[in-house]
Structure formats: C-alpha cells, structure tokens
C-alpha cells in the first residue's frame, strides 16, 4: 500500500501549535510537552505554569480530522460528564469557559486532567471483579438514555462497510482476495443470525437483548489501575473516543484472554463484580465470538484507511502483504468454527 497524499493533516500539528492551542484558552505551559501513545488521534501531556482546577498537568487530545462530527464528539463529552456526575471513575474533558471542545489550527481538541495509573493485572480475579463492578456502574448510566448522534456497533458498520471499503480500494492482497471475501461473507451470515447485531436504531432493543451506550473499546490499555491504599484506588476508564451503542458484553469480552477454560474463569470473576451492581443478560454471551469477528474486520480496515498517516506504516510494517491477508483468512476460518460452538457458560 502507498500513501496518496504526501502531506498528512497531522504534519501541521507541531509543538508550537500545541502550545498555542493551550494559550488560546488562557492556559500557559511551562515548556514541558510530551507526546502520548495514540494512533487514531494525537495526544500530548503539558505542564502548566498555573494549575487549572488543581491540575498541574493536563492532556490535550487533537481529534483526527473527518473522523467524528463536532456533534458526535460533544455527545461523547456529555456521556463522560454523565459518568463523572455519577461518580463513575472516568477521565472526562475539562470545561473551560463553558466549553469542552475547542478549535485551533484547523483541529478540534479537548483538555483533560492528567491521571496516572498502570495496566490492570487481569490475571488477578479480585482485579477482574473490581473492574466488573465499575463496568456495571458505567452501563447503568449508559442505559439511562440513548445516543442521538453516535452510531451503533453492528454487522453493517463493523462488517459490511469495512469489507466493501477494503474491496473497493483494492487493499486486500489479490492472491487471497477471493478467499478472504468468501470466508468473510460466510462469517457475516452467522453474525447476522444474532438479531442484536443487525442494524437497528440506537434507541431500540432487538432480539430481547438491550442495546445501551458503551465505552466501546474497553481493552486493558484503556483502563488505568491505581493500587489500593492510594487516592482513587481501583480502575478508571480513559478514551471514550469509540463510544457507541451496543450490547453490554462488548465492554467485557476484550478483557478476556487465553484458552476457553481461562476465559470462562475470567468472565466469571468479571460477572461476579458486575452483578453486584447491575443485572447481566446471559444471552449476550452468544455475542462474544461474533463481536470478536467484527473487530477483526474493522481493525484491518482501520489500518488501511489510515495508511496515509506516516505513523501507520512505521508502526504496522507487517500490514498489507499476502502473508497478512492469508493470516486474516485463517483467523476468519477459526472464528467461524468458534461462532458455531456453544457460548461460554458462566
């Protein structure tokens, strides 16, 4: 794959532009600025000369141009504010002069407090149970009302649309393109046998499974853990950039790893905590492998769409060749087999 635009929009986002963005809000950095790990957006940590609401360091997030509309970003911010108001530990954007979303240098950006923490030790069942409790609290807020602007996670948006984009842009290696499409189409037929993953309005329920506002991308990297005995001990959630409507299990399955027996034990610990705070519909367990399959397809298309961003060829050098796409075919075959097995029983 080759870049088609020699100049990516983020190339204009220099350290001076970041500092000027801070200054445009009446905030003054002391010169210390560091880039944080992020592929989809650009995120920077800045130290302030004068603390803002008690925060000596803040995090600036510059949204990728064209990804979300302003209304969709504001809806994410409103969701974060609802969660914070309900004492759900989430890092929400700060309101500055009554606004959480700002514009500078052609970019939309937000400013959030810096929160430290480490990756959660998910092999510890106590940590999983604790995380389950907080996810249940997040979902209780998410179930209170629907998103009006942000889309749903379903087979159309995470399966058909990325499939069609990859084929139209000839991103799949020609040697395996036919096999990839045939295997994916077979997988999508199985996925669409689950009514909850068919396209529906964000406010609807389908197949008896409730669809709620979710974190949407609740992998271990988006949970920061503060050890017991320290202020704010336990998990807190970051990066609601992928917040969507979908089944609650979407925010649980990415925390599972290992063989089926291990995943069953981990899921049991998560649900032990979750069900202390909120009921969980066991029918959603049948959606784990379909959701995993949709993420596989969506992830490939995500990298392909971003290939003109210089950060992507550097960080994903293995992407795009015949071996990569043959591996995708093999994984889809495995997923078809997994989707035909009985769901996990907890």
C-alpha positions, -999 to +999 in steps of 0.1 A: +000+000+000+012+035-008+004+070+006-016+090-018-012+124-001+024+134+007+012+158+034-010+144+062-030+169+083-012+160+115+021+171+100+010+207+107+004+198+144+039+210+157+048+215+193+044+252+188+008+247+175+001+226+206+014+253+229-005+279+210-037+259+214-032+259+252-026+296+251-058+302+231-077+290+262-057+313+285-035+284+297+002+287+297+025+258+295+059+258+312+076+244+282+074+207+291+054+189+265+054+152+257+035+131+231+015+102+245+009+069+226-021+073+203-026+063+167-061+075+159-057+110+174-028+130+186-024+133+224+000+154+244+008+159+280+016+195+290+027+210+323+011+243+333+027+274+349-005+279+369-026+248+378-061+245+363-087+234+388-059+219+408-043+201+379-007+210+373-006+188+342-032+183+315-037+161+285-046+177+251-064+155+226-065+166+190-092+148+171-084+132+138-100+155+111-130+140+095-135+110+118-163+123+140-185+153+136-185+181+162-219+169+174-206+133+178-176+145+198-198+167+220-221+137+226-190+117+238-181+146+262-217+147+275-216+110+282-183+114+300-198+142+321-228+120+330-205+092+341-184+116+362-215+131+378-225+095+388-190+090+404-180+065+377-142+068+375-137+081+340-113+108+328-137+135+314-127+166+294-125+198+315-150+226+309-131+258+301-152+290+297-182+267+295-169+245+267-152+211+265-145+212+228-122+238+213-108+247+179-073+258+169-051+255+139-077+236+119-081+210+147-108+202+172-093+195+206-101+189+243-082+193+275-084+167+303-068+163+336-038+140+337-045+108+356-017+083+363-021+045+367-008+013+354-022-015+333-046-037+354-034-071+364-062-090+348-049-124+359-059-114+394-096-123+399-100-096+425-090-070+399-115-085+374-143-084+400-135-048+409-134-039+372-167-057+367-184-036+394-172-004+377-183-015+343-218-022+356-219+013+370-208+027+336-235+007+319-262+018+344-255+053+332-253+042+296-287+026+298-304+057+311-308+073+276-297+066+240-271+083+219-286+106+193-255+112+171-231+083+176-236+051+157-243+015+167-219-014+167-235-038+143-227-061+113-234-032+089-209-007+104-182-032+116-186-059+089-202-049+056-190-014+053-153-021+061-155-052+038-168-031+009-142-003+015-113-028+015-125-044-017-133-011-035-099+003-026-081-030-035-065-031-001-067-069+001-038-088-015-050-100-049-037-136-043-062-141-015-089-116-022-114-141-034-108-165-004-110-136+020-143-123+007-159-157+006-148-166+041-159-132+055-193-134+038-198-168+055-188-153+088-212-124+083-241-148+076-235-163+110-231-130+127-264-117+113-282-147+128-280-127+160-307-100+159-288-077+183-261-072+156-284-063+128-287-026+120-312-010+145-320+025+158-298+034+187-328+036+210-341+002+201-338-032+215-338-063+193-339-100+199-346-094+236-310-080+241-308-044+254-286-020+234-270+007+256-244+034+254-210+017+258-173+026+263-170+007+231-132+000+231-127-014+266-094-032+262-068-033+290-049-003+276-080+019+282-082+010+319-057+025+343-053+009+377-044+027+409-031+004+436-051+000+469-040+025+496-035+053+471-061+081+463-087+069+438-077+032+442-090+008+416-097+012+379-106+043+360-116+044+323-099+065+296-106+073+260-143+072+252-134+080+215-151+048+204-182+051+225-212+036+206-245+018+211-244-019+215-248-049+238-232-047+273-209-077+266-189-056+242-172-039+271-164-072+288-151-096+262-119-076+253-107-082+289-106-120+284-076-139+272-062-174+269-079-207+263-116-212+266-113-225+302-093-194+312-117-171+295-146-188+314-129-182+347-121-146+339-156-139+327-170-155+359-149-131+380-160-101+359-196-110+362-193-117+400-185-080+403-208-068+376-239-084+390-233-069+424-243-036+407-264-045+377-281-075+361-264-091+331-283-109+304-266-143+299-280-144+263-253-118+255-226-145+259-235-158+225-224-125+210-187-127+222-173-145+192-194-126+166-182-093+182-146-106+181-150-114+144-164-080+136-135-063+154-111-084+133-126-070+101-129-034+114-093-034+126-079-043+092-100-016+075-090+009+102-053+004+094-059+005+057-078+038+059-050+054+079-022+044+057-015+079+045-007+088+081+031+085+084+027+069+119+009+038+104+035+024+080+061+028+108+041+011+135+023-015+113+051-027+089+036-062+088+003-049+073-010-053+038+011-081+022+000-115+011+010-132+043-010-107+064-042-113+044-037-151+043-035-148+081-067-129+081-084-157+061-071-183+086-084-163+115-118-159+099-119-197+094-111-201+131-138-176+141-164-194+120-156-225+140-157-206+173-191-190+164-206-224+158-196-237+192-219-233+222-213-199+240-193-197+272-213-208+303-208-189+335 
